Amino acid sequence: MTELSDTARQQGIRYFLISFTDLFGTQRAKLVPAQAIDAMTRSGAGFAGFAAWMDMTPADPDMFAMPDPASLFQLPWQPEVAWMPADLYLAGGKAIAQTPRLVLKRVLNQARERGYSVKTGVECEYFLLSASGEQISDPRDHQSKPCYDQQALMRRFDVIAEICDAMLALGWGAYQNDHEDANGQFEMNWTYADALVTADRHAFFKYMVKSITEKHGLRATFMPKPFPHLTGNGCHTHISVWDTAGQVNLFDDPRGELGLSTLAYQFIGGVQHSAEALCAFANPTINSYKRINAPVTTSGATWSPNTISYSGNNRTHTIRIPEPGRFELRLADGAANPYLLPAALISAGLDGIDHKRDPGERCDNNSYTDPLPPGTIKLPANLLDALRCLEANTVLPRSMGEEFVASYTKLKHREWQSYSACISSWELENTLDC
C-alpha cells in the first residue's frame, strides 16, 4: 500500500489539510507537513471537540480526525497543498456518532443492506460579492431578469474559469457554468456520482470557490438569502437509486409515469412523508426560511418551493421530475451540510420504499400563483417549526441516529434562542413608539 508521503513526493505536495465538517457545516482542519502525514494517517489529527459545533464539552476527551486518502484533492490553485475529508473517532476507535460524514456513511450502509447504492448530484448557487461582503461585486449587474446574462457572466470570466478549470483538473466532469436568477449569482455544474463522492466534492467545492474568489479580491457566499429582493442560493439535489454494483438504475422505467419506476415513486412518497422534518437539514439556518415561502423577487419568481408537492418538469414544486430515471429536490439551500442533506434525503426515501408510501397525484399547477390542491401542506415557516417537526418525526432519527439528532436539535435550538434574543432594526422601527 502506497504511503501518503510517497504520494506527496510524486505529486509535489508539501502540506495536507485534514478536514472535517461539523454539525453546522463549518469546515475545521489541521495543516500537516508531508513529513508527518503517514503517522497522522494512522493515529488521526487531534482536536478538542468543544472547539467546534459537535455538542461536546471542555471536559470531553480529544477526538481524532482520521483522513480518507481515497478522497484526496490536490488544490489546483495551490498544488503544494492537498485536502482530505476525515471521520471523527475517540481514542480506541469509538466513532463519534454526531460526525456528519459518518452519519451519511451509516445511511448508505442501510441502503446497501437493502441491495441499493445511491447516486447524487448537486447544483450549488453562490453570490460573488465585494471583498467587504456588503454589495454585489459587479455594479453593472443590475437587470431585473439577469439569469443567463452573457455580459455579466463574462465580466466574471477569470473567477468562473479558474474554478471550472480546477474541477476539470480534478476529474469531476464539469460541464456548464451560468449566471443565475439573482444579480451577482452564479451556478456551476459537474457530473453526478456515488452519494459519498458527491458529498466530499460538495464540501471541497465550497472551500474551493471561497478560496479562488478571495484570490481575485472578491468574496463568495452560499448564504440562502443575502438580499431580500433577490432570488436566494439553492442547492438543488438530484438523486437516483441503483443496484449495489452501480450498473442498473432502479429509478428508471420506460413504462412508468414520466419514466420513473414504482420504487422511485415510493422513494418520493417517503420524502414527502418526512419533508417537514427534512427541512431541518435542507434548510438549516434562520436565514433559510427567508428563501422558501418568500415574497416575489425582482425577477418575478423566487425559484424556491413553498409546498410539499411533486411535479413533472415544473420548477415551482419541492420535487421536480425533469427526465426519466431521477428526480430533483429543490428544497435545499446553500447552507445545507454536504453530508447531512443527502443522509436525511436518503433516510426519508428508504422509509418510503420500506413502507411503499404513495406520493399521491402529481401536481402540475404553478404553486406560486395557482390555488393549492386540497390537502396541500405548506413548508415550515421558520427554523423552530422545522426543528419541532424533526423532533416529532421517527423516520430520520431511526436512520440517521438518535444520538446524532439529539445533538443536532439541541445546538440548533440554542441558535434559535440566540437569534430570538436579538432586537432587530425592524422591531425598533415598528415598535419603539408603542
C-alpha positions in Angstrom: 0.0 0.0 0.0 1.4 3.4 -1.0 2.1 5.7 1.9 0.8 9.3 1.6 4.4 10.6 2.0 5.2 8.7 -1.3 2.2 10.4 -2.9 3.4 13.7 -1.6 6.9 13.2 -3.2 5.4 12.1 -6.5 2.9 14.9 -6.8 4.9 17.8 -5.2 2.6 18.0 -2.1 4.2 19.8 0.9 1.2 20.0 3.2 -2.1 18.2 3.8 -5.3 19.7 5.2 -7.0 17.1 7.3 -10.6 18.5 7.3 -13.9 17.6 9.0 -17.3 19.2 8.7 -19.1 19.9 11.9 -22.8 19.9 12.6 -23.3 23.5 11.4 -21.4 22.8 8.2 -18.3 24.6 9.2 -15.1 23.0 8.0 -12.4 22.5 10.6 -8.8 21.5 9.7 -5.2 21.0 10.7 -2.4 21.7 8.3 0.1 18.8 8.4 3.5 18.8 6.7 4.1 15.9 4.3 6.9 14.5 6.6 4.4 13.8 9.3 1.4 12.7 7.3 2.0 8.9 7.5 1.9 8.9 11.3 -1.1 11.3 11.2 -3.0 9.0 8.9 -2.5 6.1 11.3 -3.3 7.9 14.5 -5.5 10.8 13.3 -5.2 14.5 13.9 -6.3 15.5 17.4 -9.0 18.1 18.0 -10.8 19.5 21.1 -14.4 18.7 20.3 -15.8 21.6 22.3 -14.0 24.0 19.9 -16.3 23.0 17.0 -20.1 22.6 16.7 -20.0 19.0 17.8 -22.1 19.1 21.1 -19.1 18.3 23.2 -17.8 19.9 26.4 -14.3 21.1 27.5 -14.3 18.0 29.8 -14.7 15.6 26.9 -11.5 13.8 25.7 -9.9 14.7 22.4 -11.4 13.5 19.2 -9.2 12.3 16.3 -9.9 13.1 12.7 -9.0 10.0 10.5 -8.4 11.2 7.0 -9.7 9.3 3.9 -6.8 9.1 1.4 -9.2 7.7 -1.2 -10.8 11.2 -1.3 -7.6 13.3 -1.6 -8.0 16.6 -3.5 -4.8 18.3 -4.5 -5.6 22.0 -4.7 -5.4 23.0 -8.3 -4.8 26.7 -7.4 -2.2 25.7 -4.7 -0.8 22.3 -5.7 1.6 22.1 -2.9 -1.4 21.5 -0.6 -3.8 18.5 -0.6 -7.2 18.4 1.2 -8.6 15.2 2.7 -12.0 14.8 4.4 -11.9 13.0 7.8 -14.1 10.9 10.1 -14.1 11.6 13.8 -13.3 9.0 16.5 -12.3 8.8 20.1 -9.1 7.2 21.3 -9.6 3.4 21.0 -11.6 3.7 17.8 -15.1 4.6 19.0 -16.9 6.6 16.3 -18.3 9.9 17.3 -22.0 9.5 16.4 -22.6 13.1 15.5 -20.0 13.2 12.8 -21.8 14.3 9.6 -19.7 12.2 7.3 -20.2 9.1 9.4 -24.0 9.8 9.5 -24.0 9.7 5.7 -22.0 6.5 5.7 -24.4 4.9 8.2 -27.4 5.7 5.9 -25.6 4.5 2.8 -24.8 1.2 4.6 -28.5 0.9 5.3 -29.2 1.3 1.6 -26.6 -1.3 0.7 -28.1 -3.8 3.2 -31.4 -3.4 1.1 -29.5 -4.0 -2.1 -29.2 -0.4 -3.2 -26.5 2.1 -3.9 -27.3 5.8 -4.3 -26.1 8.4 -6.7 -26.5 12.2 -6.3 -25.6 15.4 -8.0 -25.9 19.0 -6.6 -26.3 22.4 -8.2 -24.5 24.9 -5.9 -25.5 28.5 -6.3 -23.5 31.4 -4.8 -23.1 35.1 -4.9 -19.9 37.0 -5.8 -19.6 40.0 -3.6 -17.2 42.8 -2.9 -14.3 41.9 -0.6 -16.3 43.5 2.3 -19.3 41.4 1.5 -21.6 44.5 1.6 -22.6 44.5 -2.1 -22.6 42.6 -5.3 -19.2 42.7 -6.9 -20.3 43.8 -10.3 -22.1 47.2 -10.2 -23.2 46.8 -13.8 -25.1 43.6 -13.0 -28.5 45.2 -12.2 -31.1 43.8 -14.6 -34.4 42.7 -13.2 -34.0 39.4 -15.1 -30.3 38.7 -15.1 -30.5 34.9 -15.5 -28.1 33.6 -18.1 -26.9 37.1 -18.9 -23.9 36.7 -21.2 -22.2 40.0 -20.4 -22.5 39.7 -16.7 -21.2 36.1 -16.9 -18.2 37.0 -19.0 -17.3 40.0 -16.8 -16.5 37.4 -14.1 -14.8 35.0 -16.6 -11.5 35.0 -14.7 -13.1 33.7 -11.5 -15.5 31.3 -13.1 -13.0 29.8 -15.5 -10.4 29.2 -12.7 -13.0 27.4 -10.6 -14.2 25.3 -13.6 -10.6 24.6 -14.7 -10.0 23.3 -11.2 -13.0 20.9 -11.4 -11.8 19.7 -14.8 -8.3 19.1 -13.4 -9.8 17.1 -10.5 -11.8 14.9 -12.9 -15.2 15.9 -11.8 -16.7 16.2 -15.2 -17.6 19.9 -15.0 -19.9 20.7 -17.9 -21.5 24.1 -17.6 -21.5 27.4 -15.8 -24.1 30.2 -15.8 -25.2 33.4 -14.3 -28.2 32.7 -12.1 -31.5 34.4 -11.5 -30.2 37.0 -9.0 -27.7 39.8 -9.7 -24.2 38.6 -8.8 -25.3 35.0 -8.6 -23.7 32.0 -10.3 -24.1 28.2 -10.6 -21.6 25.6 -11.7 -22.4 22.0 -12.6 -20.4 18.8 -12.5 -21.3 15.2 -13.1 -23.3 13.2 -10.5 -21.5 10.3 -8.7 -22.0 8.0 -5.7 -23.5 9.9 -2.8 -20.4 10.0 -0.6 -18.2 11.1 -3.5 -20.6 13.9 -4.3 -20.8 14.9 -0.7 -17.0 15.2 -0.4 -16.8 17.1 -3.7 -19.6 19.4 -2.4 -17.7 20.2 0.8 -14.5 20.8 -1.2 -16.3 22.9 -3.8 -17.5 25.4 -1.1 -13.9 25.7 0.2 -12.5 26.0 -3.4 -15.0 28.7 -4.5 -14.3 30.8 -1.5 -10.5 30.4 -1.8 -10.3 31.2 -5.5 -12.7 34.1 -5.2 -10.5 35.6 -2.4 -7.5 35.3 -4.8 -9.4 37.7 -7.1 -10.1 40.2 -4.4 -13.8 39.2 -4.0 -15.9 37.2 -1.6 -18.3 34.3 -2.3 -21.3 33.4 -0.2 -23.6 30.4 -0.2 -25.9 32.2 2.3 -29.5 31.2 1.5 -30.9 34.7 1.2 -28.4 37.5 1.5 -30.6 40.1 -0.3 -34.3 40.3 0.4 -35.3 41.4 -3.1 -33.2 38.8 -5.0 -33.6 35.0 -5.5 -31.7 33.0 -2.8 -29.0 30.4 -3.1 -30.4 27.0 -3.7 -28.6 23.6 -3.6 -30.9 21.5 -5.9 -30.1 17.9 -5.3 -30.6 15.2 -8.0 -30.9 11.6 -6.8 -31.3 8.1 -8.2 -31.1 4.6 -6.6 -29.1 1.9 -8.3 -28.2 -1.8 -7.7 -25.2 -2.3 -5.4 -22.8 -2.6 -8.4 -23.9 0.8 -9.5 -24.8 -0.5 -13.0 -28.6 -0.6 -13.1 -30.7 2.5 -12.4 -33.6 1.2 -10.3 -35.5 4.5 -10.7 -35.5 4.2 -14.5 -38.6 2.5 -16.0 -39.7 3.4 -19.6 -43.2 2.0 -18.8 -43.6 4.1 -15.7 -45.2 7.6 -15.5 -42.6 10.1 -16.6 -40.1 7.3 -16.9 -39.9 6.6 -13.2 -40.3 3.2 -11.5 -42.6 2.2 -8.7 -39.6 2.2 -6.4 -38.8 5.8 -7.4 -42.4 6.9 -6.6 -42.2 5.1 -3.2 -39.0 7.0 -2.5 -40.7 10.3 -3.4 -43.6 9.3 -1.1 -41.1 8.8 1.7 -39.5 12.2 1.1 -42.9 13.9 1.2 -43.9 12.0 4.3 -40.8 13.4 6.2 -40.5 16.7 4.2 -41.2 19.0 7.2 -38.6 17.3 9.3 -36.2 17.2 6.3 -36.3 21.0 6.3 -34.2 21.0 9.5 -31.3 19.7 7.4 -32.1 21.0 3.9 -32.8 24.5 5.3 -30.6 24.6 8.5 -30.3 28.3 9.3 -32.5 31.1 10.5 -31.9 32.8 7.1 -33.0 29.7 5.2 -36.7 30.5 5.8 -36.4 33.8 4.0 -35.7 31.9 0.8 -38.6 29.3 1.0 -42.1 30.7 1.3 -40.6 34.1 0.2 -42.3 37.0 -1.5 -41.8 37.6 -5.2 -38.3 38.8 -6.1 -37.3 41.5 -8.7 -37.1 38.7 -11.4 -40.7 37.8 -10.8 -40.2 34.4 -9.1 -38.3 33.0 -6.1 -37.5 29.7 -7.8 -38.0 28.2 -4.3 -40.7 25.8 -3.2 -43.5 26.6 -0.8 -45.5 23.4 -0.7 -44.8 19.7 -0.1 -45.6 18.5 -3.6 -44.1 16.9 -6.6 -44.4 17.6 -10.3 -43.0 16.8 -13.7 -40.7 19.4 -15.3 -42.2 22.2 -13.2 -39.8 24.2 -11.1 -42.4 25.6 -8.6 -42.6 22.4 -6.5 -40.4 20.8 -3.9 -39.8 17.8 -6.1 -39.3 18.0 -9.9 -39.0 15.1 -12.3 -37.0 16.6 -15.2 -36.4 13.3 -17.1 -36.6 9.5 -16.7 -34.5 7.8 -14.0 -34.1 10.6 -11.4 -35.8 13.4 -9.6 -34.6 16.8 -8.2 -35.2 18.0 -4.7 -35.5 21.8 -5.0 -35.9 22.4 -1.3 -32.3 22.6 -0.1 -30.3 25.8 0.1 -26.7 26.9 0.1 -26.3 26.5 3.8 -27.1 22.7 3.8 -24.4 20.5 5.2 -22.9 18.5 2.3 -23.2 15.3 4.3 -26.4 15.7 6.4 -28.5 16.8 3.4 -28.1 13.5 1.4 -28.2 11.5 4.6 -31.6 12.9 5.5 -32.9 12.7 2.0 -31.9 9.0 1.6 -33.3 8.2 5.0 -36.7 9.5 4.1 -36.6 7.8 0.7 -35.6 4.4 2.1 -38.6 4.7 4.6 -40.8 5.3 1.6 -39.6 2.2 -0.1 -39.9 0.1 3.1 -43.5 1.2 3.7 -44.4 1.5 0.0 -45.5 5.1 0.6 -47.8 6.6 -2.1 -46.8 10.1 -3.1 -50.3 10.8 -4.4 -51.3 12.6 -7.6 -48.7 14.7 -9.4 -49.3 18.5 -9.1 -48.9 20.3 -12.4 -50.1 23.7 -11.2 -48.0 26.8 -10.8 -47.6 26.6 -7.0 -46.6 30.3 -6.8 -49.8 31.7 -8.3 -52.5 29.0 -8.7 -54.9 27.8 -6.0 -53.3 25.0 -4.0 -54.9 21.5 -4.4 -56.9 20.3 -1.4 -54.8 18.8 1.3 -51.6 20.5 0.2 -49.2 21.1 3.1 -47.1 24.2 3.3 -43.4 24.0 4.2 -42.3 25.1 7.8 -42.3 28.9 8.2 -39.1 29.1 10.3 -36.3 27.0 11.7 -38.1 26.5 15.0 -41.0 24.9 13.3 -38.7 22.7 11.3 -36.9 21.6 14.4 -40.2 20.7 16.1 -41.1 18.7 13.1 -37.8 16.8 13.3 -38.4 16.1 17.0 -41.9 14.7 16.2 -40.5 12.6 13.3 -39.5 9.0 13.9 -38.1 8.2 10.5 -35.0 10.4 10.3 -33.7 9.7 13.9 -34.1 6.0 13.5 -32.0 6.0 10.3 -29.5 8.8 11.0 -29.1 8.0 14.7 -31.0 9.1 17.8 -27.8 10.4 19.5 -26.9 12.5 16.4 -30.4 14.0 16.1 -30.5 14.9 19.8 -27.2 16.7 19.5 -28.2 18.5 16.3 -31.5 19.7 17.6 -30.0 20.8 20.9 -27.4 23.0 19.2 -30.0 24.3 16.7 -32.4 25.3 19.5 -29.6 27.3 21.1 -29.0 29.0 17.7 -32.7 29.9 17.6 -32.6 31.2 21.2 -29.6 33.4 20.4 -31.4 34.8 17.4 -34.6 35.4 19.4 -32.7 37.4 22.0 -31.6 39.9 19.4 -33.5 43.1 18.8 -33.7 43.8 15.1 -33.9 47.2 13.3 -37.4 46.2 12.1 -38.6 45.8 15.7 -37.1 49.2 16.7 -38.6 50.9 13.6 -42.1 49.4 14.1 -42.5 49.2 17.9 -40.2 51.8 19.5 -43.1 54.2 19.7 -45.5 51.8 21.3 
